[in-house]
Amino acid sequence: MVDLVSQYEKIKPAIDDAISNVIQNAHFINGPEVTGFKEDLELYLQVKHVIPCANGTDALQIAMMALDLKPGDEVITPSFTYIATTEVIALLGLKPVFVEVNKDTFCIDENEIEQAITPKTKAIVPVHLYGQAANMNAIMEIAKRHNLFVVEDNAQAIGSNYHLTDGTVVKTGTIGHIGCTSFFPSKNLGCYGDGGAIFTNNDELALKIKMIANHGQSQKYYHDIVGCNSRLDSVQAAVLRIKLRQLENYIDARRDVAAYYDAFFGPMKGIQIPFRSDDSKHVFHQYTLILDGPNRDGLNEYLASRDVPSMIYYPIPAHRQKMFASFGAGDLHLPVTDSLTQRVISLPIHTEMQKEQLEYITKIVEEFIGK
């Protein structure tokens, strides 16, 4: 699904030098590369505070901890997402409240949020799925009306531009009270291991997030609150500093692949290509089709038989996972979510794709559809 080896070859000298410098200087934890990456990312995102951490799941957990939510408080989130989004809610003793997604964008349906709000609701966690932004203008209006926190799961959409109602353009992840991302290697901005980060424009939240990520301390050995140990190591920060300089090029390359797929699949019956919102820039972490007629699992198997990787993101929605059975989530009626889990399939999309590869992939899909 991604070609990280070919991507590395293009930036090999810079990456090798950066890693070598970390090893030679032996600043493996919270070294200058971590500080440098933090500042670089703040500048790129135009956000006041970036707090690097160990991974994207930690980023979400720390963000929730910083909001002082209490056990039993409710957090509204989509069910059609990677499990980490919802897992941390339950982990902290909070109640995940699953709502429907928009059938076109795959993101949380803002029209369903207000109906799910109760006196116990404290936060909304929209997910910018596959690189497509959720309707943050509407979500922030709802949150303001009901005095709710908004934590953006931006793990799949870093670099996406979003148009606010006042005409300004901002990056996803910087709109809500807190934004979270992952630097898992396959992400648009990925490191060579695990990594994550938390964003906020709120000074008080930033201070608390930093403390939580560092054992609850603001001064060494003085622990004011219960925290955890979640740090981005210097080697990963060094890699990310190099790759951040290429991020816009990486996004453009992914959008070029998406345009090729669009031109090929757009006219085909039984296939729905990814939706483009006028409010945002799709950065295509995934290129996901909806099949209306053709057998999705059959296509998945056929592609594999022809050495074409494909993935189903996600085959089982969160509300139907066993881990949430105690919340009675399995009885929820989320027809769009359930339908998507049966119909979506993601094709390879990455920064190093060649025309010959695209021609082969589309040819194999066409072969199956024509059968």
C-alpha positions, 0 to 999 in steps of 0.5 A: 500500500505504501513504498517507504523504501523508494521514498527513503532512497530519494532523501537518503543522504539527509536522513542518514546524516540526521540519524547519525548526528543524533547517535553521535551526540547521544541526545536520544530523549528530548534532545535538540532534534525534538525541540527543532521538530516541535518548532518546525511543526508549529510553524507549518501548522500555524499553531501556538503549541505542538507537544510531541509524544510517543504515538497517536493513541497516546496523543488522544489519551493525553488530550482526553486526560487534559480536559479533566473529564470524569468517569461516566462523562460522554464523548461523541465520536464516529463508529466508522474509524480506527479503534484507537479513537474510541478505545482511549475513551473507554480506557479512561472510564468515559462513555463513547457515544457513537454516531453516524457518518456522512455517506460521502465524506466518511466523516462524522455526520454533524447533523447527528451530533446534536441529537446525541447530546445529553447532560453528560456529554462533555466532548466531541471527537471528529475524525478526519478520515482518509485525509478528508476533513470533517465539517469543522465549521458546523461542529465548532458551532455545535460545541460552542452552543453546548459548551463542549470540548472538541478534540480533532483526530487528525492522524490521517489528514495532516496538511489538509487546509480547511476554510473557516466561515470567516474566510480564513484558511487553517490546517486541520488539527488546529481548529478544535480545542486540541488536535492529535496526530500519528506519525506511524510510518505509513502516514502522510508524514510518517517516521521510522517507528512510532510517534505522535503529537498534540496541538493546541492554541490554548496556553493552559491546555498546552501546559497541562498536556506537557505535564501529563506526557511527562509523568505529571511534572512541570519540574523534575521530580515534582509530580503535581498530577497523574500523568504518563510517560509518552515521548517522541525520541530524537531519532524519530524527530530527526526523520520527521524534520526532514520529511516535514520539508517534503510534506507538501510535495508528498501531498501533491503526489498523492493527489496526482495518484487520486486524480489518475484513479478518478479519471479511470473509475469515475465513468465506471458503473458500480463504483463511487470515487472519493468525494471532494469537499469545497471546504477542505483539501483532501490529502489522500492518506487513503484512496477509498472506493465505494462499490455499489454492485460489484462484490467488494470481498471478491475484488479484494481477493482478485487483486491479491491474486494479481499481486495488487495490495488493497485494504478494507478500512474498516471491516468492523465498526467500533460499535460492533466490536466486542470491547464495547459490548458493555455499553450496549453499542451493538444495538445501535442503528447506524445503517450508513456505517454498517453499509460502508464496512461492507462496501469500501475498499482502499487501493494503493496510494503513495508518493512513489507510484509510477504510471505503469503501476497505476495502469496495472492496478486499474486494469486489474480492477476493470477486469474484475468489474467486467466479469 
